[in-house]
Amino acid sequence: MTDFLIANMAPIIFASMVLFLLVGFPVAFALAANGIFFGLIGIELGLLGPQLFQALPDRIFGIMNNDTLLAIPFFTFMGLILERSGMAEDLLDTIGQLFGPLRGGLALAVIFVGALLAATTGVVAASVISMGLISLPIMLRYGYDTKLATGVIAASGTLAQIVPPSLVLIIMADQLGKSVGDMYKGAFLPAMVLTVFYVGYVILVAIFKPRWAPALPAEARTLHGARLLMRVLTTLLPPLFLIFLVLGTIFLGIATPTEGGAMGATGALIMALARRRLSWSLLRQAMETTAKLTTFVVFILVGARVFSLTFYGVDGHRWVEHLLTGLPGGEVGFLIVVNVLVFLLAFFLDFFELSFIVVPLLGPVAQALGIDLIWFGVLLAVNMQTSFMHPPFGFALFYLRSVAPAAVKTTDIYWGAIPFVCIQIIMVAILIFFPQLVTFGLDKDVKVDLDSVQIEMPSSDYGTPATPPGLEAPKDAAADADDAASKAIRDAMKQEQTK
């Protein structure tokens, strides 16, 4: 029994952690408990040294010292202020009036507003609930098919998962050790393509099933001409300016993601104040929710660090790497298997759990296979987006069910989500075979040939004993010493580059 435990400690730890999660035990405590319990067993069996847990305080302090994670409370606070100050209502009303004369116009307005909310709020729950409360009754009143209406609202809300400044992308960049700014740049074009696919689906439905997506009746279109133009400008310009203030400064290299988040939070407060919607009650609610979400993320991260300390200590990462690098098909085979695995796990785990548990195990394997980690991170983020959508456990479907009228059946919500889940899967396949959608515009890694590097060290006679009279010092002694030092430095740089 002891020999079996020693030989299979890594898979036993992983299976135990999955079991804890499936029974509904809190994620942070499940991770920490598994790490400590199996760490103690490993010490008892002689697999691990008793000094293992001495590294734990330093790892936890590393979380507290991580400036990148500051972007999470800033963007969360910005989104909550905008959502609760009525921006979603104004956008839906205005864009609905603009697209109203078109068949499927209300559905197109929901997608457009969903993309705007994603680029400003970044919170799926806020987007789905806001659009479900405002748009769903109107769409049903004017004859929209229930499945189409609910599917469009749920899918548009989940755009907050992939459109920068998404919280998922911040966590993904942190777990993969990459720049948040690069992750945002890489995700921007795929997010726009996915939005276009949603629009294309609605247009096809409006063409082939016109009764499912009728135009807004003339009596419901109350704004025309100059009044409509003025309303569009006054409603759209502030959020578009805020998007530029946040994403534009990050993309242009003027601000870091943390600084961009701070500017976005300040801009959201100014917009709410200008609309006369800012109150102490709203401010307090936003701050409390931000504090809860940030604490939730940090607790999961602490648990993940405890778990990974033990898992890596028993060479669990080597077990995962050996398991995945031996798959047939090489790089493409690895990507297909990983995406199928993440898709299936997303039925039971949300994106936080997947990001903190699965991604740190997959990242080193992807790097060993030569896969660009920005591309890999965006690919997984698009895949994780389905965790909010696919029945029966999609959180976006639960959010929509909580605000939908009683006449809307739960089965209609589930059936309405399926076409959009299929679109998301198609998007994953496109990203696998066309990585340029992500890597286009990113700075390329500069490869340095270390064999051609020449290191010149200034010669010095300091500390060299004087040559006795009558003797000559070896002519090449100093040169040999310089060559040896240069070679040692080059060897160290090569070792660092291969890590």
C-alpha positions in Angstrom: 0.0 0.0 0.0 2.8 2.4 0.9 4.6 1.6 -2.4 1.4 2.3 -4.3 0.9 5.7 -2.6 4.5 6.7 -3.3 4.3 5.7 -6.9 0.9 7.3 -7.6 0.9 10.3 -5.2 0.3 12.9 -8.0 -2.8 11.3 -9.6 -4.2 10.5 -6.1 -3.9 14.2 -5.1 -5.5 15.4 -8.4 -8.4 12.9 -8.1 -9.0 13.8 -4.5 -9.1 17.5 -5.4 -11.6 16.9 -8.2 -13.8 14.8 -5.8 -13.8 17.6 -3.2 -15.0 20.1 -5.9 -17.7 17.8 -7.3 -19.3 17.3 -3.9 -19.6 21.1 -3.6 -16.9 21.8 -1.0 -15.7 25.5 -1.2 -12.9 25.8 -3.7 -10.4 27.7 -1.7 -10.6 25.4 1.3 -10.7 22.2 -0.9 -7.4 23.3 -2.5 -5.7 24.2 0.7 -7.0 21.1 2.6 -5.7 18.8 -0.1 -2.4 20.6 -0.2 -1.8 20.4 3.5 -3.2 16.9 4.0 -1.2 15.2 1.2 1.8 17.4 2.1 1.9 15.8 5.6 1.4 12.3 4.1 4.3 13.0 1.7 6.5 14.1 4.6 5.5 10.9 6.6 6.3 8.7 3.6 9.7 10.4 3.0 8.6 11.8 -0.4 8.9 15.4 0.8 11.2 17.2 3.2 9.9 18.6 6.5 10.9 22.0 5.3 8.3 22.0 2.6 5.8 24.2 4.4 8.5 26.7 5.3 8.2 28.0 1.7 4.4 28.7 2.2 4.6 32.1 3.8 6.8 33.4 1.0 4.4 32.1 -1.6 1.4 33.7 0.1 3.3 37.0 0.4 4.0 36.8 -3.3 0.2 37.0 -3.9 -0.1 40.0 -1.7 2.8 41.6 -3.5 1.4 41.0 -7.0 0.5 44.4 -8.5 -1.3 42.8 -11.5 -4.1 41.6 -9.2 -4.9 45.2 -8.3 -6.7 45.5 -11.7 -9.4 43.1 -10.5 -11.0 45.4 -7.8 -10.6 48.4 -10.1 -12.4 46.9 -13.1 -15.0 45.2 -10.8 -15.8 48.6 -9.1 -15.9 50.4 -12.5 -18.4 47.8 -13.9 -20.7 47.9 -10.8 -20.8 51.7 -10.7 -21.7 51.8 -14.4 -24.3 49.0 -14.2 -26.1 50.5 -11.2 -26.1 54.0 -12.5 -28.4 53.0 -15.3 -26.1 53.0 -18.3 -27.5 49.6 -19.5 -31.0 50.9 -19.6 -30.0 54.1 -21.5 -28.0 52.1 -24.1 -30.7 49.4 -24.7 -33.4 52.1 -25.1 -31.3 54.2 -27.5 -29.8 51.3 -29.6 -33.3 49.7 -29.7 -34.7 52.8 -31.2 -31.8 53.0 -33.7 -32.1 49.3 -35.0 -35.9 49.1 -34.4 -37.0 49.4 -38.1 -34.9 46.3 -39.0 -36.1 42.7 -38.6 -34.2 41.3 -35.6 -33.3 44.9 -34.7 -33.9 44.4 -30.9 -31.7 41.3 -30.9 -29.0 43.2 -32.7 -29.3 46.0 -30.2 -28.9 43.5 -27.4 -25.7 42.1 -28.9 -24.3 45.6 -29.5 -25.1 46.7 -26.0 -23.7 43.4 -24.6 -20.4 44.1 -26.3 -20.4 47.7 -25.0 -21.2 46.5 -21.5 -18.5 43.9 -21.7 -15.9 46.5 -22.6 -16.9 48.7 -19.7 -18.3 46.6 -16.9 -16.7 43.2 -17.5 -19.2 41.5 -15.2 -21.3 38.7 -16.8 -24.0 38.7 -14.0 -24.6 42.4 -14.3 -24.9 42.3 -18.1 -27.3 39.3 -18.2 -29.5 40.5 -15.4 -29.7 44.1 -16.8 -30.6 43.0 -20.3 -33.0 40.3 -19.0 -34.9 42.8 -17.0 -35.1 45.4 -19.6 -35.0 43.7 -23.1 -36.7 40.3 -22.6 -40.2 41.6 -21.7 -40.0 44.1 -24.7 -38.8 41.4 -27.1 -41.5 39.0 -26.0 -44.2 41.7 -26.2 -43.4 42.4 -29.9 -43.4 38.8 -30.9 -39.9 37.5 -30.7 -39.4 33.8 -30.4 -38.7 32.9 -26.8 -35.7 30.7 -27.5 -34.0 33.4 -29.7 -34.7 36.2 -27.2 -33.3 34.3 -24.2 -30.3 32.9 -26.2 -29.3 36.3 -27.5 -29.4 37.9 -24.0 -27.5 35.1 -22.3 -24.8 35.0 -25.1 -24.4 38.7 -25.2 -23.9 38.8 -21.5 -21.1 36.3 -21.6 -19.1 38.5 -24.0 -17.8 40.0 -20.8 -15.7 36.9 -20.4 -13.6 37.6 -23.5 -13.9 41.3 -24.3 -11.2 43.3 -22.6 -11.0 44.3 -19.7 -12.2 40.8 -18.8 -11.4 39.6 -15.3 -10.7 36.1 -16.8 -7.9 37.5 -19.0 -6.3 39.2 -16.0 -6.2 35.9 -14.1 -5.1 34.0 -17.2 -2.2 36.3 -17.7 -1.2 36.0 -14.0 -1.4 32.2 -14.1 0.6 31.9 -17.3 3.2 34.5 -16.3 2.4 36.8 -19.3 1.6 40.5 -19.6 -2.1 41.5 -19.1 -1.7 44.1 -21.8 -0.6 41.5 -24.3 -3.5 39.2 -23.2 -5.9 42.1 -23.8 -4.4 42.8 -27.3 -4.6 39.1 -28.2 -8.2 38.8 -27.1 -9.5 41.9 -28.8 -9.8 40.6 -32.4 -11.3 37.2 -31.4 -13.9 39.0 -29.3 -14.9 41.2 -32.2 -15.1 38.2 -34.5 -17.3 36.3 -32.0 -19.6 39.3 -31.8 -19.9 39.4 -35.6 -20.8 35.7 -35.6 -23.6 36.4 -33.1 -24.8 39.2 -35.4 -24.6 36.9 -38.4 -26.7 34.3 -36.7 -29.4 36.8 -35.8 -29.4 38.1 -39.4 -29.8 34.5 -40.8 -32.7 33.9 -38.4 -34.4 37.1 -39.4 -34.0 36.1 -43.1 -35.1 32.5 -42.9 -37.5 32.8 -39.9 -38.8 36.3 -40.1 -41.7 35.6 -37.6 -39.1 34.8 -34.9 -37.5 38.3 -35.1 -40.0 41.0 -36.3 -39.2 44.7 -36.6 -40.3 47.1 -34.0 -43.7 48.5 -34.7 -43.9 52.2 -35.9 -45.8 53.2 -32.7 -43.0 51.9 -30.6 -40.3 54.0 -32.3 -40.7 57.3 -30.6 -37.4 58.9 -31.6 -36.7 60.1 -35.2 -34.2 62.3 -37.1 -32.2 64.9 -35.2 -33.7 63.8 -31.8 -32.5 60.2 -32.4 -29.1 61.3 -33.6 -28.7 63.6 -30.5 -29.8 60.7 -28.2 -27.3 58.3 -29.8 -24.4 60.7 -29.5 -25.1 61.7 -25.8 -25.7 58.0 -24.9 -22.8 56.4 -26.8 -20.0 58.9 -26.5 -19.4 58.7 -22.7 -19.0 54.8 -22.6 -16.9 54.9 -25.8 -14.6 57.5 -24.3 -14.4 55.4 -21.2 -13.4 52.4 -23.3 -10.7 54.4 -24.9 -9.5 55.8 -21.6 -9.1 52.2 -20.3 -8.2 50.0 -23.3 -6.7 52.7 -25.5 -4.1 53.8 -22.9 -3.2 50.1 -22.3 -2.9 49.2 -25.9 -0.8 52.4 -26.7 1.5 51.6 -23.8 0.6 54.8 -21.9 -0.8 53.0 -18.9 -0.4 49.6 -17.2 -3.6 47.5 -16.8 -3.7 48.4 -13.1 -3.4 52.2 -14.0 -6.0 51.7 -16.7 -8.4 50.1 -14.2 -7.9 53.0 -11.7 -8.6 55.5 -14.5 -11.7 53.5 -15.5 -13.0 53.5 -11.9 -12.5 57.2 -11.7 -14.2 57.7 -15.1 -17.2 55.6 -14.0 -17.6 57.7 -10.9 -17.6 60.9 -13.0 -20.1 59.5 -15.5 -22.4 58.4 -12.6 -22.1 61.9 -11.1 -22.8 63.6 -14.4 -26.0 61.5 -14.8 -27.0 62.4 -11.2 -27.2 58.7 -10.3 -24.3 58.6 -7.8 -25.4 58.2 -4.2 -23.9 56.9 -0.9 -26.1 53.8 -1.1 -24.9 53.0 -4.7 -21.3 53.7 -3.7 -21.5 51.5 -0.6 -23.1 48.6 -2.5 -20.5 48.7 -5.2 -17.6 48.8 -2.7 -19.0 45.9 -0.7 -19.5 43.7 -3.8 -16.0 44.6 -5.0 -14.5 43.7 -1.7 -16.4 40.4 -1.6 -15.3 39.4 -5.2 -11.7 40.4 -4.6 -11.5 38.5 -1.3 -13.1 35.5 -3.1 -10.4 35.6 -5.8 -7.5 36.0 -3.3 -8.7 33.2 -1.1 -8.9 30.8 -4.1 -5.4 32.0 -5.1 -4.0 31.3 -1.7 -5.6 27.8 -1.7 -4.2 27.2 -5.2 -0.7 28.1 -4.0 -0.9 25.7 -1.0 -2.2 22.9 -3.4 0.5 23.6 -6.0 3.3 23.6 -3.4 2.5 19.9 -2.5 1.5 18.9 -6.1 4.8 20.2 -7.6 6.7 18.8 -4.6 5.7 15.3 -5.6 6.5 16.0 -9.3 2.8 16.3 -10.2 3.6 18.8 -13.0 6.0 16.2 -14.6 3.2 13.6 -14.4 0.8 16.0 -16.2 3.5 16.9 -18.8 4.2 13.3 -19.4 0.5 12.5 -19.8 -0.2 15.3 -22.3 3.0 15.5 -24.3 2.6 11.8 -25.3 -0.7 12.5 -27.0 -0.9 11.6 -30.8 -1.0 14.6 -33.1 1.6 16.7 -31.4 0.6 20.3 -30.8 -2.8 20.1 -32.5 -3.6 16.9 -30.7 -2.7 18.5 -27.4 -4.9 21.5 -28.1 -7.9 19.4 -29.1 -7.7 17.2 -26.0 -7.2 20.1 -23.7 -10.1 22.1 -25.1 -12.4 19.0 -24.9 -11.3 18.5 -21.3 -11.9 22.2 -20.4 -15.3 22.1 -22.1 -16.4 19.1 -20.1 -15.0 20.4 -16.8 -16.9 23.7 -17.5 -20.1 21.8 -17.0 -19.2 21.5 -13.3 -16.6 24.2 -12.6 -16.7 28.0 -13.1 -14.0 30.0 -14.8 -12.3 31.0 -11.5 -11.9 27.3 -10.5 -10.6 26.4 -14.0 -8.2 29.3 -14.1 -6.6 28.6 -10.8 -6.6 24.7 -10.9 -6.3 23.6 -14.5 -4.4 26.4 -16.3 -1.3 26.3 -14.1 -1.0 22.6 -14.9 -1.5 23.1 -18.7 0.7 26.2 -19.1 4.1 24.5 -18.7 3.1 21.7 -21.1 2.0 24.2 -23.7 5.3 26.0 -23.3 7.3 22.8 -23.6 5.4 22.1 -26.9 6.4 25.6 -28.2 2.9 27.0 -28.1 2.5 30.8 -27.7 1.1 31.3 -24.2 -0.9 34.4 -25.1 -2.6 32.4 -27.9 -3.1 29.5 -25.5 -4.6 31.8 -22.8 -7.1 33.5 -25.2 -8.1 30.1 -26.6 -8.9 28.8 -23.1 -10.7 32.0 -22.2 -13.0 31.6 -25.3 -13.6 27.9 -24.3 -14.3 28.9 -20.7 -16.9 31.3 -21.9 -19.1 28.2 -22.7 -19.1 27.4 -18.9 -21.7 30.3 -18.6 -23.8 29.0 -21.4 -24.1 25.3 -21.7 -27.1 23.5 -20.1 -27.8 22.5 -17.4 -25.3 24.3 -15.2 -24.5 27.5 -17.1 -24.5 30.5 -14.7 -25.8 32.9 -17.4 -28.8 30.7 -17.8 -29.4 30.8 -14.0 -29.1 34.6 -14.0 -31.6 34.9 -16.8 -34.0 32.4 -15.2 -34.0 34.5 -12.0 -35.3 37.6 -13.9 -37.3 36.1 -16.7 -41.1 36.2 -16.6 -42.9 33.1 -15.3 -44.3 32.4 -18.8 -40.7 31.7 -20.1 -39.9 28.0 -19.6 -36.5 26.9 -18.4 -36.3 24.5 -21.4 -36.8 27.4 -23.7 -33.8 29.1 -22.1 -31.7 25.9 -22.5 -32.7 25.4 -26.1 -32.0 29.1 -26.9 -28.5 28.8 -25.6 -27.4 25.8 -27.7 -26.9 27.6 -31.0 -24.7 30.2 -29.3 -22.7 27.4 -27.6 -22.1 25.9 -31.0 -20.9 29.3 -32.3 -18.5 29.5 -29.4 -17.1 26.0 -30.2 -16.7 27.0 -33.8 -14.7 30.0 -32.6 -12.4 27.8 -30.6 -11.8 25.7 -33.7 -11.0 28.8 -35.7 -8.5 30.0 -33.1 -6.8 26.6 -33.1 -6.2 26.6 -36.9 -5.8 30.4 -37.3 -3.6 31.6 -34.3 -2.8 34.8 -36.2 -6.2 36.2 -35.0 -4.5 36.4 -31.6 -0.8 36.9 -32.3 -1.4 39.6 -34.9 -0.1 42.9 -33.6 1.8 41.3 -30.6 5.5 42.0 -30.1 7.5 39.0 -31.3 9.9 37.3 -28.9 13.5 38.2 -29.9 15.7 35.1 -30.2 19.3 35.7 -29.2 22.1 33.4 -30.4 24.1 33.1 -27.3 27.0 31.5 -29.1 27.6 34.7 -30.9 27.6 36.9 -27.8 30.9 38.4 -26.9 31.5 39.6 -23.4 34.4 42.0 -23.0 35.7 42.3 -19.4 38.1 45.1 -18.6 41.5 43.8 -17.5 42.8 44.9 -14.2 46.1 44.2 -12.3 44.4 44.9 -9.0 45.2 42.1 -6.5 47.7 40.4 -8.9 51.0 39.7 -7.1 54.1 41.3 -8.7 56.3 39.1 -10.9 59.6 38.4 -9.2 62.7 39.8 -10.9 64.1 37.6 -13.5 60.8 35.8 -14.2 58.3 36.4 -17.0 54.5 36.0 -16.4 52.7 33.8 -18.9 51.6 35.9 -21.8 48.1 34.4 -22.2 47.2 33.9 -18.5 45.0 37.0 -18.3 43.3 36.2 -21.7 42.6 32.6 -20.6 41.0 33.9 -17.3 38.8 36.3 -19.3 37.8 33.5 -21.7 36.9 31.2 -18.9 34.8 33.9 -17.2 33.0 34.8 -20.5 32.3 31.1 -21.2 30.8 30.6 -17.7 28.5 33.6 -18.2 27.4 32.3 -21.6 26.7 28.9 -20.2 24.6 30.4 -17.4 22.6 32.5 -19.9 21.9 29.4 -22.0 20.7 27.4 -19.0 18.4 30.3 -18.1 17.0 30.5 -21.7 16.2 26.8 -21.8 14.1 27.0 -18.6 
